[in-house]
Amino acid sequence: MAAMMSWSKPTMSDLRRERRAATFDVWDLTKAIYSEEELEFIERHAKITMQEPRLQADDLWWVDRTTRYTRACERGELFVKIVRENKIPFEERTWLSLMLGEDLFLLLHNVMFTPTLMNQADDEQQKWWLEKAMNYEIIGTYAQTELTHGSNVRGLKTTATFDETLFDGDGGWRVHTPSLEAAKWWPGGLAKSSNCVILMARVVIKGKDYGPHPFFFQVRNWETHESLPGIELRDIGQKIGYNGMDNGFMRITDVKIPRRHLLMRFVSVDKEGNYKKIGDEKMLFSTMTYTRLMISSSSGFKLASACTTAVRYSAVRRQFQMQRTGFGSDMESPEMPNSEVKSQLDNIIKPSKRTEAQVLDYVSQQYLIFPQMALALALQWSAFGAKQIYNEKIVEFRAGQFGFLAEMHVLTAVLKAVNTVLAADGMEQCRKCLGGHGFLNSAGVGPQIGSALPMATYEGDFVVLSIQVGQQLLNAVSAKMMKGKKGNPNMPLLQYIYDFDPANPRKPPSKSELPELLKDHEFLLDAMKYRANFLHFTTAQTLQEVIQVSGKMDASTLDAVKIELMQMTWAHGYVMLAHFFLDRMKNLKETSPEIAKVVSPLYELFCLTVMDTSYDKGGGFGDFVAAGVVAPTAKGAIMKRTKELLAIIRPQAVPIMDAWNIPDFILNSCLGRYDGQYVESLYESTKFEPLNKTDVAEGYYKHLQYILHPERKAKDAANSKL
């Protein structure tokens, strides 16, 4: 195995000083960030994986695509070895996979393939395949997306036509890709890794189309791993990131599979081809909510990784001179008139050879990074809250009680839509805060963004999910305004919509009241809700106007307000993030008041960022003014409070990010190392770059020399003829 980077060196004095300034126990904050269960998983799995040097991921900075995939296979082998030797339960494997450095084919196996067998295969089918999937005796993925259809599942073209004469009269399916446009395209792990898939194909029986259904579908020989006859598999090519994953293309030509390879927990097709629905297909939605929840649940961790790198690097990177008057500065003492005070300061603040300021001391850098720190906690705790609700309600779902299914659908859809986009955008913000060095793979954040970006797209992108979320929000508005309902006991997270009274618009607080209100946690959450309601009810009114003009309610009518549905989804998403953030804070005030004091400024900063610039195209200050939450003159007060919060957070920034407890093993960053030794680390990283294996590169002998010495071209040509 190739040599690897060294990750253990003496910690730089800047970081030592930052850590000594902590006013709280870092481990107490760590326990607050994660659930007790999550923390146990992370600690245990980190210890296991850090003992295996072949899982170190710094080679991802320089390897070619083929080598990268081979290394992904090696990581996959080691992952399964760890699972088997340590008997790691299936539900813990998501956290273990975070330790692999990048996503690979096992992600789809764990998040999509196996859960689908758990939830949609009947008992007999589970005996055939589920245990093998859990033990990785088979490796699968989820083949739904086609070249021309992704989010529109109903538009899928792959067919599975029933033929009762197949398999000695037991019946079977002729699976076929009718055109190139219908070829499967994008499934992770499909190209080279998986030997079977959950295939989404249209069920056709005696000429009747029953729409897309899931099938267990073998694509490679169990022993040789060669693709089966009638199945063409290819890798779709290099991507802007995610290149350890072999995303695939599959074209199927009249492949015959047994009748019982249609997953039959909710449908049944007998030997004669009689189609029947069985059970409660609402469980299909519970599977979908689980998948979306798992996708969005790592968003906070991914953003925190980027924030950790940005904060640590900004603490050790020095640039330009800046006048500082704070005690404990390692700058020269500030100039001031001769006085007894100056004499005392000269004795306290010792001169230093280093006159450049830490980049983290610049308020502009704080303004870019600290809101992302706050957002990381919001993402983490919203996922935590959603998982608590899901774990409680899944018991009811399995018992056939689906009252809260719509609530879970809206919650997981909005978190999938909002959290994944915010995480990717926030990571890019952190990368830009690293300056030129942030463009290096060895900075770590760029490759991490490559793994985070696809999460915002697969299993429903923001636009598609915003339509689903927005319609549910409009249903709540309609229930209140048209039916006079005071609430929906099955959707308590939407109660704020029923509590809103559009007939009595609020009056913005006065200029004198506002500064204290901006410190009031309940006011900040209420501001989020009021802005969201303003958008919800305004959109409902706009939709009614469109219906009055067109005289109908159809897809084109809904399309007229799709932009508003996107805005509503952002607004509702921020309400959910603030709700779960504040809920966690209230719990901490009771169990760990010192930690509550540490995260309180981050909650306020999160809310004020949404109220000012927002984190994206979700509205911002204009929305809050239009809604009557604040007056147009409130801009200055919000900025003033924001600066106060930045100053409060600054001394604790490094220990706060340390509390996320993300090891260098996972950060995989020369700039975000715990010891801060980025200069030596960047230099060391160049030793592994293949281009540096020789002093004079091959390109010189083939081409560059002829630019510098054109006369050699003719001479070399003549010599070659001899």
N, C-alpha and C positions, 0 to 999 in steps of 0.2 A: 504493500500500500504506500502511496505517495506521502511525503512528509507533510505535516500539518502545522498550522500557526500555533504559537505559544500564547496562552491566555492568562498567565499568572505572573504578574510583575508588581513591583512596589507601587502603591497608590500615590498619585500626584497630590501635592500639598493642597491645591485648590479644592479637590474633592474631599480631602480629609477635613479641611476647615468647614466646608459646606455641611458635611455630615455631623460634625460636632455642634453645629448651630441648631440641630433638631430640638424642638421643644416637646417632642412626644416620643413614645416608644414605637419604633418603626414596625416591629413585629405585631403590635396591637393594630396598627393600620392595615397590615397585611391580612390579619384575621377578619377585618371589617370589609376589605375589598372582595374577598372570596367567601363563598359559603364554606362552612366547616368541611363539608364533603368534598368540595372542589379543592380546597387547600390540601386536604389529605391526599387526593389523587395527584396533585401537582408535585408535592414534596416526594411522594413515593416514586412516581414515574421519573422525575428529574434525577433522582439518585441512581435509578436503574440505567437510564439512557446515558448519563454522563460517565458511566463506567465503561461504555462501549465506544472506543475512539473512531470506529468506522462510521458512527452516526454523526460525527463532526461534519459540518456543512460548508466550511469555508472554500472547499474545492468548487462550489457552485459559482464562485466569482470568475473562474477562468476556463472551465471545461467546455468542450464542444457538445452539441446536442446529443449525438449518439452515446458519448461517454456519460452524459448527464442522465439519460434514460437508464443506462446500465447501472449507474450508481443508485437510481431510484429503485431498481429491482433489488439491489443489495440492501438498501434501507428497508424495503418491504420484507425481505427475508429475515432481517434482524428484528423488525417489528413483530413478525409472527413468532419468531423464536422467543422473544421476551414475553409475549402473550401466553404462549404454551407453557414455558418454564415457570412463570409466576402465576399462572391460572388467573389472568386478569379478566374480570367479568366484561361482557360486551358493552355495558353502559359506561364503563370507564375508558374505553379505547379511544374516544374522541380526544380526551385530554392527552393520552399517550401519543396520539398522532401529531399533536402540536410540537412534540419534542423532536420530530424528524427533520426539521429545517425547512421543508417545503411540502406542499401537497403532492401526493402521488396516487397511483391507481387504487390503493386500498381505501382512499377517502370515499369514493363512490360505492365501493363494496360495503363499507360500514354505515354510510348515511342513507343510501338509497336502495341498493340491491337487497341486503339482508332484512331491513325493516319492512320492505314490500312483501317478502316471503312471510314474515311474522304476521302481517296484518291482512294479507289478501289470499294467501294459500290456505286451503282447507287442511284439516288435521292429517289426512293421509298424505297430501302433498308435502306438508312440513316434515313428515317422517322421511320422505325421499330426499329432500334438499336442505332443510333448515340447519340440521346439525352439521352437515358438511360445510355449509356457508359459515357457520359460527366458528368452525375449526380451520377455515381456509383450505379445506380439501378441494373446494371449487372456488374460483374467483370470478365475481360477476360485476356488472355495471348496469346502468339504467338507460336503455336505448329508446328514447322517445323523440327527440328533436330530429327533424329532417332538414334537408338543404333549403326548402322553401317554407317550412312550417316549424315554429318553435312554441311560442306562447299559445297559439291557437290549436289546442289539442284536437278539437273537433275536425280540424282541417287536415289531419294526418292522412297520408295516402297509402302507406304500407298495408297490404291486405292479408288476412288469414281466412281462406275460404274453406268451409267444411266439406269433407268428402267422406260419406259414410262407408265407402268401399275399402278405405285404407285400414291397415293393421288388422287384417283378418276379420273385417266386419265390425271392429270396435269403433271405427271412425277416427278421423284425423283431420289435420289442417294442411292446406297447401299455402305456404307463406311466400309472398312475392312482393318485390319492389316493382311497381308498374312503370316507373320512369326514373330517369336520373334525378329529377326534382324531388322524388320521394325517397331517395337514399338517406339512410341515417347519417347524421353529420354532427359532430361535437361530443358525443358521449365519452367521458373521461375513462381511460383504461381500455377502451374498445379496440384500439388499433393493434396492440401487441400483447397486452397483459391478460385480459379476461378470456376465460374459456366458455363463458355462458353469460347471458344477459336477461334482464326483464325487458321483453320486447313489447312495445305498444303498437298494436296493429288493429285494423278494422275487422271486426267479426262479420263475415258474410255467410249466411246460411240460406240455401235454396233461393238465392237471388236477393234476399233481404239484408240490408246493411244495418247492423246493430251498433255501429260506432266503435271507437277505439277501446280495446281491452288489454290487460296485461297477460303476457305469456312467459313461461320459462322456456328459454330458447338457447340451445347449445350452439356455439359458433366455432369451437376448435376441438380437435381430437383430445380426449382425456389423457392419452399417453404421450403422443408425439407433439402436441400443441399446434399441429398444422391446421389451417383453416379447413372447414368441412366443405365437401362438394356443394356447389351452388351458392357459396358465400364468399364474397369479395371483401377483404378488409384492407384498409390503408390508414396510415397516419395522415392527418389533414395538414401537417406542416408546422413550421415554427410560428410562435405567437409573440406578442409584445411582452409576455411573461408567461408563467405557468408551464415552462418547458420541460419540467420533470414529468409532466402528465402526458400520456400518449392519447390525446383526443383523437377519435377515430371516425372513419367513413365505413359504411357497410351497405353493400347492395346484395339483395337476396333474389335468387332465381329459382322459383318453384321448389322450395325445400319442404319436405313432408315431415310433420311432427305429430305425436300422438294427441288424441282428443283431450286427454287429461293434463296436457301441458298448458292449457288455458287455466289461469288461477281461478279457483272455484269456491272461494269463501262466500261470495256475494252473487254469483251467477252459476247456473248449471246448464250443460248441454249434454244430452244423453246420446246413445248410439244412433238413434234415428234423426238426430239433429234438432230435437225440441229444446228451445231456449227458455230458461226460466230464471227469474231473479229470486234469490234466497237471502235470508238474513236481513240486516239493515245496512244498506250501502252508505249510510251516513258515516260509518266507520272509515270509509275512504277519505273523508274530510279530516278525520282525526289523524290519519297517516300523513296527510298533507301538512297539517299544522305542526306535527312533530318534525317533519323534514325542514320546514321553514324556521322553526325555532332553533334547531341544531345549526343551521347555516348562520343565523344571525347571532348566536350565542357567543361566538368567538370574536365578534367585532370589537368589543372593548379591549380585549387582550391584545389584538393586533394593533390597534391604535396606540395602546399604552407602550408597546414595544418601540414604536416610532418616536413617541414622546420621550421615552427613556433615553434613547440615543440623542435626540435633539437637546434635552436638558443637560445631560452630562457633557456633551461636546461643547455646548454654549458656556458651561461653567469652566472648562479648561482652555478653551480657545480665547485668546486675547487679541484685541484689535483696537487701535487708535487710543488716544488719551481722552480721559473724561474726568472732569472735576468731581471729586467725591468728598463728602464731609461726614460720612458715617464712621462711627467708632469701629475699630477692628480692621480698618482698611489696610491693605498692604501697599497702598499708594503713598506718595509723599504727602505730608500734611498740607492742607489747603492754605493758600495765602490769605492773611487777614492782618489788620493793623496790629502793631505791637501791643500786647496787653497781657495781663496775668492769665487770661483764658488761653491765649495762643501759646504761652509758655507751657501750660499744663498739657495742651493737646500735643505739643512737640514731644513731650515725654511719653505720651500714650501711643501715638501713632508713629511708629518707627519708619524711617526712610527705607525704600525698597529699590532694588536694582530694576524691578519690573514696573514700568510706568504705564503700560497699556492696560486697559480695562477688560474685565471679563465680558464677553459678549452677552452673557445672561444679565448683566447689569443694565443694559440698554432697554429702556421701556418699550421701544419698538419691537425688540425681540420677544420680550415678555408678552406683548399684545398679540403676537402671532402664535406663540407656543402655549401659554397658560390656558387659553380657552379650549385648546385641544386636550390638555390634561383634565379639565373639567368634563369635557365631552366623553372622554374615555370612561370615567366613573359613571356617567349617565348611561352609556351604552351597557356597561357591565351590570349595573344594578337593575336596569330595565329587563335585561335578559334573565337575571336572577329572579325577579318578581314574576316574570312570565312563566318560568319553569316551575315555580312554586304552585302557580295556578294550574298549570298543565298536569303536574303530578297529582294534584287533588282531583281534578276533573276527569282524568283518563279512567279512573276507577268507575266513575259514573257512566262514562261512554261505553265501557266494556260490559256494563250491566244493562245496557240498552236505554240509559237515561241521557238524552241529548239536548237537554234544555240549554246548557251553556256552550253548545258547539259553535253557535254564531259569534259569541263573545270571544272564544279562543281563535276563531278564524280571523276576526278583525284584528285582534291583538297581534297574532303571529304574522299576519300579512303586513301590518303597518311597521312592525319592527324589522321584518325582512326587507321591506322597501326602503325604510329610512336609515336604519342602522348600518346596513352594508355600504350605502352610498356615502354616508357621513364618515365612516371609518376610512374608506379609500381616499376621500377628499382630504380628510385630516392628516392621513399619512403623507400625502403629497405636500401638504403645507409644511409638515415637519421636515420633509426632505429638502424643500427649498430653503428652510432656515439653516441648513447645514452649509450653505454657500456652495462653492465650486466642488468641494470634496463630496458633497451629497450626491453628485452625479456618478460617483464610482460605485460599482457593484460591492466593493469592499466596505462601503459605508453602511451596507446592510438594509437600509430602508427601501431602496429601489427594488431589489428582488422581493422584499416583503410585500410591496405594493402589487407586484405582479401576481402574487398569490391571493391578495385581497380583492383585486378588481373583478375577477370572474364571479365572486360571490354576489355582486350587485346585479348580475345578469341571469345566472341559471336559476331554475325553479321560480321564475317570475321576476321580471325587472320592475323598476319603479313605476313606469307608466301603466303596465298591465295591472299591477297590484293596486295602484291608486284608483283604478276604476272599481275594483271590488270593494276597497275600503270606502271610497266616496259614496257608493250606492248604499252601503249600510248606514253611513252617517246621515244621508238624505232620508233614509227610511225612518230614522229616529226623529228627525225634524218633522217629517210628515205625520208620524204617530202623535207628536205633541200638538202640532198646529191643526191637523185635519181631524184627529180623533180625540183630542183633549187628554191624552194620557199623561200621567204625572211621572212615569218612569217605566222601566222594564226590568223586573227583578232578575232576569236571566242575563242582563247586560249592564252590570253596575258600573263598568268603566265608562259607559256613555251617559251616566246620570247627569253629568254637567250640561248636556244638551237639553235635557228635560227641565233643568233648573233655570235655564236662561229665559229671560222675558224680553223679547224684541220690542215690545210696546213701550218699555221704559228704559230707554238708553241711559247709560251711566254718564255721569259728569266727570271729566278728567280731574285728578287731584290738583290742587293749587300749587304754585311754585314753591311756597313755603312748606307744604305738606310732603312734597315728592321726595326730598332727600332721605327722610326717615322711612318712607314707604319702600324705597328701593332696597332697604335692608331687611324688610319684612318678608319672611319666607312664604307665608300664606298669600300675601299680596302678589308676589311674583308668580306663584302657581295660578292664582286667580286671573292674573293678567294674561297668561297663556290660554286659559280656558275662554276668557272673554274674546280675545282675538280670534280663536278658533271658531267660536259660535258666530261671530260676525261674518266669517267666511262661509260657514255652513248655511246660515239662514239667507245670506245674500245669494248664494248659489241656488238654493231652493227657489227663491223668487225669480231668478233669471231663468231657471228651467221651466217654471210655470208660464213665463212670458213666451218662451219658445214653443211650448205646447199649445198655447192659445193661438199663436200664429199658424202653426202647422196643422193643428187639429188632431194630432196623434202623438203617441209616445212609442218610439221605436229606436233602433240603433243610431239613426241619423240625428234624432233629437238628443240622445245622450252625448253624441259626438260634439254637439254645440257647446257643451259645458265640460268637456274633458280637461281643459286647461284649469278650470276652477276645481275639478276633482283632484287634480295634482296639488293645487294649493291647499285644499282642505286636508289632504293626506299629510303634507308637511306639518300643517298646524296641529293636527291631531297627534302626529308623531311626537312633536315637541311637548304636548300636554302629557303624553304617556311617559316620556323621559323625565320630565320634571316631577310627575306624580311618584314614580318609583324612586327617584333620587331623594325626594323629600321624605317618603315613607321610610327609606333606609336611614336617613338622618334622624328621624324621630326615634327609631329603634336604638340608634347609637347614643342618643342623649340619655337614654335610660341605662344602657349596658356599658357604655364607654364614653362618658361626657368629654374627656380630653380629646378623643379622636373626633368627636362631633365638632369640636371647635376648629380642628384642622381642616375638615372637609366643608365646613359651612361657607367659607369664602369661595370655594370652588362651585358650590351650588349656586350662589348668587352670581358668580361670573358666568356660569352657563346660561342662566336666565337672561342676564343683561346682554349677553352676546346675541341671543335670539332676538331680543327686543331692539337691538341696535343694527348691526350689519347682517345678522343671521349667519348661519353656517353655510348657506347655499342660497338657491333661488326660492327659498321658502317664505319670502316676504320681508320681514325686518321692520324697521322703524315706521315706515309708511303705513303698514298694516295696523300697527298699534295706535297710531294717530287716527286713522280712518275709523277704527273701531271705538274710539273714545276712551281708550285705556289711559293714554297720556296726551298731553297737549303738544302742539308743534314745538313749543319752547323747551320741551323736556330733553332735547338732544344733549344739551350741555350738562345737565344734571346726571344723565346716564353715563356720559364719558367721564365726568369727574369721579363718580362712584367706581367706575371700571378701573381707573388709574389707582384709586385707593386700594382696591382689591389686588391689583397686580403687585403693589408694594407690600401688602400683607403676605401674599403667597411667596414672593421672591426668596426670603430667607429659608423657606421650607421646601423649595422646589425639588432639590436633589433628593432629600430623604423621602419626600412624597413618592417620587418615581421609584426609588429603591424599594419602597413598600410593596410594589407590584411583584417583587421577588422573581424577576425574569433573569435567568442566568445568561452569562455571555454566550453559553452554548446555544441558546435560542436566538439572542439578538444577532449573533454572527456579524458583528460590526466593529471595524477598526476604530470608529469614532465614538461608539457608545459603550465601550468597555468599562467595567466596574472600576478598574484602576486608572482610567483616564489617559493611558499612555498611547495616544493616537499617533504621535509623530513616529515613534519607533515601529508601531504596528503597521502604518501605511508603508513604511520602507520595507518591512519584513514581507508584506503581502506581494511586493513586486518580485520577490525571489521565485514565486510559484507561477508567474505569468509565463506561458509557453514561448512567447515572443522573446523573452530574455534568456533563453537557453543558450543562444549563441550571441557573440558580440556583433558580428556582421550577419544580417538576416538574409534568408534565401531570396527575398524580393530584390535585394541589391544585385545579386549575381544574375538574376533573370531579367531585370528591367532597369533598376535605378542607375546602375553604372553606365548604361547607354544614354541616360539623360545628361549625366555629368561628363561622360567621355564618349560622344557620339562616334568618334573614329573607330572605337573598338567593335562596333556592330559589323562593319564591313570586314574588319580583320578576322573576327571570330567566324563570320560566314565563310570566308575563304579557307580558314583552317579546317572547318567542318567538312569541306569538300575533298580534302586531302586524304 
